[in-house]
Amino acid sequence: MPFRRVVIDHVSIGVSDLGRSAAFYRRALEPLGFEQAGPWREDVREVSFGIPDAHDFAISLEYPVTPSVHVAFAADDRTQVDAFHAAALAAGGRDNGAPGLRPEYSAGYYGAFVLDPDGYNVEAVCLAPD
């Protein structure tokens, strides 16, 4: 797997229904090895997700739902991208781009896109040649 430099420590997005969105992300992110954890701090209406010991993505009622959000999650390989797309659709997401190569972004860019319950564009991507 190619080296990937982390440039963002964490991300929180506002959702309209915490339970519905938590169920969606729990299922959609499981193929990427993500797990659901509790809130980052007490008395906050949010749920965080991530790989073990790195829950760096959160959905929250503390922030407003915005008109446009795009979140791309790193996948280890194309199989994980495919599994993310299938799991997200099974969890109620809407297709926004089937798994495939996206050479317009970069060589070896393989991604899949879904719209979450609030209409946010959520992607899984791996950056490795076949």
N, C-alpha and C positions, 0 to 999 in steps of 0.2 A: 504494500500500500504506500502511495506517495506521502511524503511529509506534508502536514497541513498545519499552518500557523493559525492559532486562534486569535481573532481580532476583536471579538465581543465577549465580555465576561458573562452577561446574562441578558435576557429579553423578557419583558412582561407585556401581554396584550390584553386589552379589555374585551370581555365577552358579555353577552346579554343574559345567558343562562348558564351558571357555573356547572350545575349537574349535567346538563346536556353536553356541554363542551368538554367536560372532564371525561365523560363516557366516550366521546368521539376521539379525543387525543390519546386516551389510554389504549384503545384498540388500534388506532392508526400508527402510533409510534412504537408499539410493541415489537414489530419486525425489525426495528432499528436498534433494539436492545435497551430502549428507554423504559423506565419504570415511573409510576406515579408516586409522589411524596406529598407531604402536607405543605402548609404555607411556609414561607421563608421566615415569618415572624408571627408571633401570637396576635390574635384579634384582627387578622387580615383575611378577607374573604377571597382566597386564591388557592390554587393548586399548582404545584410545580412538577416538572417532569425532567428526566435526563437519564444518563447512564449512571450506574452505581457511584455514589459519592460526588456526583457532578450534576445536580439538578439545576440546570441553568436556563430553563424555559418555563415560564409561568403564564397561566391564564388567570384573570382577575376581575372581580367586580369593582375594584378600587379605581379602575381607569375606564374612560368612556369607550364605547364601540366606535371605531373610526371608519370612514368611508373606504379606506384602502390600506391593506397590510399584506406584505409578502414575507413569509418566513421559509427559509430553505434549511433543511436538516441534512447533515452529512451522513451518507451511507457508506458502508465498507465496500460494497460491490453492487453489481447490477441486480443480483438476486434480491438483495434487501430493498432496492428501489421498487422492483416489481411487487414484492410482498407488501410494502408500504401502500402502494397504490390500491392493491386489492383489498387490504384491510381497511383503508380509509373509505373506500366505496361501500364496503360491507357495513361500516359504522355510520353510514348516512351521508358521507361526503358526496359532492358532485364532481364528476370528471372535469378537469380543466387542462388536460394534456396527458395522454397515455404515455407509459414508459417508452423511452427511446433516446437515441442520440440527438444532441442539439449542437451540431457543429457551428452554428451561428454564435454560440456563446464561447466555446473553446474546443480544441481537439480533445476527444475522449470524454466530453461532458455527456453524461447519461442521467436524465432526470424524468420525474413524473410529477404532475400537478393535480391537486384537488382543491375544491372550495369547501371550507369548514362550515359549521352551522351558522356562522355570522357572515359568510361570504368571503372570508379571508383566503387568499391564495397561498396554499401550503405545498411545499415541495420537498421531495427527497432527491438527493443528487450524489453521484459518485463521480470522481474525476480520474478515471483510470482507463487507459486504452484496453480494448478487448484482447 
